[in-house]
Protein backbone atom coordinates (compact mmCIF):
# COMPACT_ATOMS: atom_id res chain seq x y z
CA UNK A 1 0.00 0.00 0.00
CA UNK A 2 1.08 3.58 -0.58
CA UNK A 3 1.51 5.87 2.42
CA UNK A 4 -1.82 7.53 1.57
CA UNK A 5 -3.61 4.19 1.36
CA UNK A 6 -2.09 3.13 4.68
CA UNK A 7 -3.33 6.30 6.39
CA UNK A 8 -6.73 5.94 4.76
CA UNK A 9 -7.05 2.30 5.69
CA UNK A 10 -6.03 2.94 9.28
CA UNK A 11 -9.20 5.01 9.51
CA UNK A 12 -11.73 3.02 7.45
CA UNK A 13 -10.27 -0.29 8.60
CA UNK A 14 -12.23 0.14 11.82
CA UNK A 15 -15.39 -0.50 9.81
CA UNK A 16 -14.15 -3.46 7.75
CA UNK A 17 -14.95 -6.98 8.99
CA UNK A 18 -14.45 -10.18 7.05
CA UNK A 19 -16.61 -13.28 7.37
CA UNK A 20 -14.86 -16.62 6.97
CA UNK A 21 -15.68 -20.31 7.08
CA UNK A 22 -14.52 -23.75 6.00
CA UNK A 23 -16.62 -25.59 3.41
CA UNK A 24 -16.76 -29.38 3.10
CA UNK A 25 -18.40 -31.49 0.43
CA UNK A 26 -20.18 -34.74 1.31
CA UNK A 27 -17.92 -37.77 1.04
CA UNK A 28 -14.77 -35.75 0.41
CA UNK A 29 -11.90 -35.01 2.77
CA UNK A 30 -10.66 -31.79 1.23
CA UNK A 31 -11.72 -28.44 2.63
CA UNK A 32 -12.33 -25.12 0.93
CA UNK A 33 -11.64 -21.94 2.86
CA UNK A 34 -13.92 -19.02 2.09
CA UNK A 35 -13.40 -15.41 3.15
CA UNK A 36 -15.98 -12.75 2.37
CA UNK A 37 -15.55 -8.98 2.51
CA UNK A 38 -18.01 -6.80 4.41
CA UNK A 39 -18.41 -3.87 6.76
CA UNK A 40 -20.32 -2.52 9.75
CA UNK A 41 -22.99 0.18 9.69
CA UNK A 42 -25.31 1.57 12.32
CA UNK A 43 -28.92 2.56 11.65
CA UNK A 44 -31.29 3.66 14.38
CA UNK A 45 -28.94 2.40 17.08
CA UNK A 46 -28.73 -1.10 15.57
CA UNK A 47 -25.48 -2.58 14.26
CA UNK A 48 -25.61 -4.33 10.89
CA UNK A 49 -23.06 -6.38 8.97
CA UNK A 50 -23.26 -5.63 5.24
CA UNK A 51 -21.98 -7.67 2.32
CA UNK A 52 -23.11 -8.72 -1.19
CA UNK A 53 -26.38 -10.58 -1.61
CA UNK A 54 -25.04 -13.11 -4.11
CA UNK A 55 -22.71 -14.44 -1.40
CA UNK A 56 -25.65 -15.56 0.73
CA UNK A 57 -27.47 -16.81 -2.36
CA UNK A 58 -24.49 -19.04 -3.20
CA UNK A 59 -24.24 -20.29 0.40
CA UNK A 60 -27.92 -21.21 0.44
CA UNK A 61 -27.52 -23.10 -2.85
CA UNK A 62 -24.52 -24.98 -1.46
CA UNK A 63 -26.43 -25.93 1.68
CA UNK A 64 -29.25 -27.24 -0.49
CA UNK A 65 -26.70 -29.37 -2.38
CA UNK A 66 -25.53 -30.93 0.89
CA UNK A 67 -22.32 -29.01 1.44
CA UNK A 68 -21.38 -28.22 5.02
CA UNK A 69 -19.99 -24.98 6.40
CA UNK A 70 -18.02 -24.89 9.64
CA UNK A 71 -15.64 -22.69 11.65
CA UNK A 72 -17.52 -19.46 10.98
CA UNK A 73 -15.66 -16.35 12.14
CA UNK A 74 -16.07 -12.58 12.12
CA UNK A 75 -12.60 -11.09 11.78
CA UNK A 76 -11.96 -7.52 12.89
CA UNK A 77 -8.17 -7.51 12.55
CA UNK A 78 -8.21 -4.31 10.52
CA UNK A 79 -9.81 -2.52 13.47
CA UNK A 80 -6.73 -3.29 15.57
CA UNK A 81 -8.13 -6.40 17.27
CA UNK A 82 -6.66 -6.50 20.75
CA UNK A 83 -7.01 -10.23 21.31
CA UNK A 84 -3.84 -11.70 19.80
CA UNK A 85 -5.32 -12.24 16.36
CA UNK A 86 -8.26 -14.35 17.51
CA UNK A 87 -11.34 -13.87 15.35
CA UNK A 88 -14.86 -13.97 16.77
CA UNK A 89 -16.70 -17.32 16.55
CA UNK A 90 -20.02 -16.83 14.78
CA UNK A 91 -23.05 -19.14 14.92
CA UNK A 92 -24.14 -18.88 11.30
CA UNK A 93 -27.90 -18.95 10.70
CA UNK A 94 -28.88 -18.11 7.14
CA UNK A 95 -32.45 -17.34 8.20
CA UNK A 96 -31.25 -14.32 10.19
CA UNK A 97 -29.91 -12.61 7.07
CA UNK A 98 -31.83 -10.04 5.06
CA UNK A 99 -31.02 -10.61 1.38
CA UNK A 100 -31.93 -8.53 -1.65
CA UNK A 101 -30.49 -10.26 -4.69
CA UNK A 102 -31.83 -9.96 -8.23
CA UNK A 103 -29.05 -10.42 -10.76
CA UNK A 104 -31.20 -9.33 -13.70
CA UNK A 105 -31.69 -5.80 -12.36
CA UNK A 106 -28.46 -5.45 -10.40
CA UNK A 107 -29.70 -5.63 -6.81
CA UNK A 108 -27.08 -7.29 -4.62
CA UNK A 109 -27.30 -6.66 -0.87
CA UNK A 110 -27.11 -8.87 2.23
CA UNK A 111 -27.49 -7.55 5.76
CA UNK A 112 -27.18 -9.23 9.16
CA UNK A 113 -28.58 -7.49 12.26
CA UNK A 114 -25.86 -8.22 14.81
CA UNK A 115 -26.87 -9.79 18.10
CA UNK A 116 -25.62 -8.05 21.24
CA UNK A 117 -22.92 -10.66 21.89
CA UNK A 118 -21.26 -9.98 18.52
CA UNK A 119 -21.66 -6.23 18.80
CA UNK A 120 -19.93 -6.23 22.20
CA UNK A 121 -17.07 -8.42 20.98
CA UNK A 122 -16.52 -6.34 17.86
CA UNK A 123 -16.61 -3.15 19.90
CA UNK A 124 -14.12 -4.58 22.39
CA UNK A 125 -11.79 -5.40 19.50
CA UNK A 126 -11.87 -1.81 18.24
CA UNK A 127 -14.39 -2.15 15.41
CA UNK A 128 -16.97 0.60 14.94
CA UNK A 129 -19.90 0.91 12.53
CA UNK A 130 -20.32 3.62 9.92
CA UNK A 131 -23.03 5.93 11.19
CA UNK A 132 -25.30 8.15 9.12
CA UNK A 133 -22.87 11.09 9.17
CA UNK A 134 -20.55 9.06 6.93
CA UNK A 135 -23.19 7.80 4.49
CA UNK A 136 -22.91 9.26 1.02
CA UNK A 137 -23.79 8.75 -2.63
CA UNK A 138 -21.88 8.27 -5.85
CA UNK A 139 -23.14 11.45 -7.52
CA UNK A 140 -21.69 13.89 -4.98
CA UNK A 141 -18.46 15.68 -5.91
CA UNK A 142 -15.39 13.81 -4.74
CA UNK A 143 -11.62 13.70 -5.15
CA UNK A 144 -11.18 9.94 -5.15
CA UNK A 145 -13.00 6.64 -4.75
CA UNK A 146 -11.55 3.52 -3.14
CA UNK A 147 -12.62 -0.10 -2.75
CA UNK A 148 -11.58 -2.09 0.33
CA UNK A 149 -11.62 -5.89 0.44
CA UNK A 150 -9.72 -9.17 0.68
CA UNK A 151 -8.82 -10.83 -2.65
CA UNK A 152 -9.31 -14.60 -2.55
CA UNK A 153 -5.85 -15.15 -4.01
CA UNK A 154 -4.30 -13.90 -0.75
CA UNK A 155 -6.11 -16.36 1.56
CA UNK A 156 -4.03 -18.80 3.63
CA UNK A 157 -5.39 -21.46 6.03
CA UNK A 158 -3.20 -23.31 8.56
CA UNK A 159 -5.61 -26.32 8.47
CA UNK A 160 -6.34 -25.84 12.17
CA UNK A 161 -7.44 -22.48 13.51
CA UNK A 162 -6.20 -19.48 11.59
CA UNK A 163 -7.38 -18.08 8.27
CA UNK A 164 -5.45 -15.08 7.00
CA UNK A 165 -5.69 -12.79 4.01
CA UNK A 166 -4.23 -9.54 2.75
CA UNK A 167 -6.34 -6.41 2.74
CA UNK A 168 -6.33 -4.45 -0.49
CA UNK A 169 -7.25 -0.81 -1.07
CA UNK A 170 -8.06 -0.25 -4.74
CA UNK A 171 -8.24 3.29 -6.14
CA UNK A 172 -11.21 3.78 -8.45
CA UNK A 173 -12.33 6.26 -11.06
CA UNK A 174 -15.96 6.80 -12.09
CA UNK A 175 -16.80 4.98 -15.33
CA UNK A 176 -19.66 4.60 -17.78
CA UNK A 177 -21.77 1.46 -17.63
CA UNK A 178 -20.24 -1.47 -19.54
CA UNK A 179 -21.96 -2.57 -22.73
CA UNK A 180 -23.09 -5.81 -21.08
CA UNK A 181 -24.68 -4.15 -18.05
CA UNK A 182 -28.18 -3.96 -19.49
CA UNK A 183 -30.94 -3.44 -16.91
CA UNK A 184 -28.44 -3.80 -14.07
CA UNK A 185 -27.42 -0.19 -14.68
CA UNK A 186 -30.76 0.88 -13.19
CA UNK A 187 -29.53 -0.10 -9.71
CA UNK A 188 -25.75 0.08 -9.98
CA UNK A 189 -22.93 2.49 -10.60
CA UNK A 190 -19.56 1.72 -12.15
CA UNK A 191 -15.91 2.48 -11.57
CA UNK A 192 -12.65 1.60 -13.26
CA UNK A 193 -9.77 0.10 -11.31
CA UNK A 194 -6.85 2.44 -11.81
CA UNK A 195 -4.23 0.36 -9.99
CA UNK A 196 -4.41 -3.34 -9.07
CA UNK A 197 -1.09 -3.18 -7.25
CA UNK A 198 0.18 -6.70 -6.56
CA UNK A 199 -3.29 -8.23 -6.95
CA UNK A 200 -3.99 -10.27 -10.09
CA UNK A 201 -7.72 -10.84 -9.54
CA UNK A 202 -10.17 -9.00 -7.29
CA UNK A 203 -12.31 -12.12 -6.77
CA UNK A 204 -13.29 -12.20 -3.08
CA UNK A 205 -13.72 -8.45 -2.77
CA UNK A 206 -17.47 -8.65 -3.42
CA UNK A 207 -19.30 -7.14 -0.46
CA UNK A 208 -16.48 -4.76 0.32
CA UNK A 209 -17.27 -1.08 0.93
CA UNK A 210 -16.60 1.64 -1.61
CA UNK A 211 -15.67 5.00 -0.16
CA UNK A 212 -15.68 8.49 -1.61
CA UNK A 213 -12.91 10.79 -0.38
CA UNK A 214 -12.96 14.58 -0.40
CA UNK A 215 -10.33 16.96 0.93
CA UNK A 216 -12.02 19.71 2.94
CA UNK A 217 -9.97 22.49 4.56
CA UNK A 218 -6.83 20.38 4.39
CA UNK A 219 -8.39 17.24 5.87
CA UNK A 220 -9.54 14.11 4.07
CA UNK A 221 -13.17 13.17 4.74
CA UNK A 222 -14.75 9.91 3.65
CA UNK A 223 -18.23 8.52 3.12
CA UNK A 224 -19.39 5.02 2.23
CA UNK A 225 -21.14 5.13 -1.13
CA UNK A 226 -21.49 1.54 -2.31
CA UNK A 227 -21.23 -2.22 -1.90
CA UNK A 228 -18.99 -3.97 -4.41
CA UNK A 229 -21.03 -6.47 -6.42
CA UNK A 230 -19.18 -7.75 -9.49
CA UNK A 231 -16.71 -6.74 -12.13
CA UNK A 232 -16.01 -6.74 -15.83
CA UNK A 233 -12.35 -7.79 -16.14
CA UNK A 234 -12.02 -7.02 -19.85
CA UNK A 235 -12.59 -3.32 -19.14
CA UNK A 236 -11.26 -3.35 -15.54
CA UNK A 237 -14.59 -2.01 -14.32
CA UNK A 238 -16.40 -2.89 -11.11
CA UNK A 239 -20.14 -2.76 -10.53
CA UNK A 240 -21.41 -1.44 -7.20
CA UNK A 241 -24.80 -1.15 -5.55
CA UNK A 242 -25.44 2.30 -4.03
CA UNK A 243 -25.32 2.40 -0.26
CA UNK A 244 -27.67 5.36 0.18
CA UNK A 245 -30.74 3.31 -0.78
CA UNK A 246 -29.72 0.48 1.54
CA UNK A 247 -29.11 2.89 4.41
CA UNK A 248 -32.57 4.39 3.98
CA UNK A 249 -34.13 0.90 3.94
CA UNK A 250 -32.31 -0.04 7.16
CA UNK A 251 -33.53 3.09 8.90
CA UNK A 252 -37.07 2.33 7.81
CA UNK A 253 -36.73 -1.27 9.00
CA UNK A 254 -35.47 -0.25 12.44
CA UNK A 255 -38.12 2.43 12.73
CA UNK A 256 -40.87 -0.05 11.95
CA UNK A 257 -39.49 -2.53 14.49
CA UNK A 258 -39.45 0.13 17.21
CA UNK A 259 -42.90 1.54 16.41
CA UNK A 260 -45.43 1.10 19.23
CA UNK A 261 -48.18 -1.44 18.73
CA UNK A 262 -51.60 0.18 18.52
CA UNK A 263 -54.20 -1.66 20.59
CA UNK A 264 -57.92 -1.61 19.75
CA UNK A 265 -59.78 1.39 21.16
CA UNK A 266 -62.62 -0.80 22.42
CA UNK A 267 -61.41 -2.96 25.34
CA UNK A 268 -62.06 -6.62 24.92
CA UNK A 269 -62.55 -6.45 21.17
CA UNK A 270 -59.60 -8.01 19.36
CA UNK A 271 -59.33 -9.33 15.83
CA UNK A 272 -59.37 -13.10 15.50
Protein Blocks (a to p, Z undefined) as FASTA:
>chain_A
ZZklmmmmmmmmmmpccdddddddehiabdcddddddddddeehiacddddfklmmmmmm
mmmnopacehiacdfklnopaggoiacdddddfklpccdddfknopacddddddfklmmm
mmmnopacddfklgccfkbccfbdcdddddfklpccehlmpccddddddddddddddfkl
mmmlmmcccdddfbgkjafbfghjgoiacdddddeehiacdddfbdcfbdcfknopacdd
dfklmmmmmmmmmmmmmpccdddfbghiacZZ
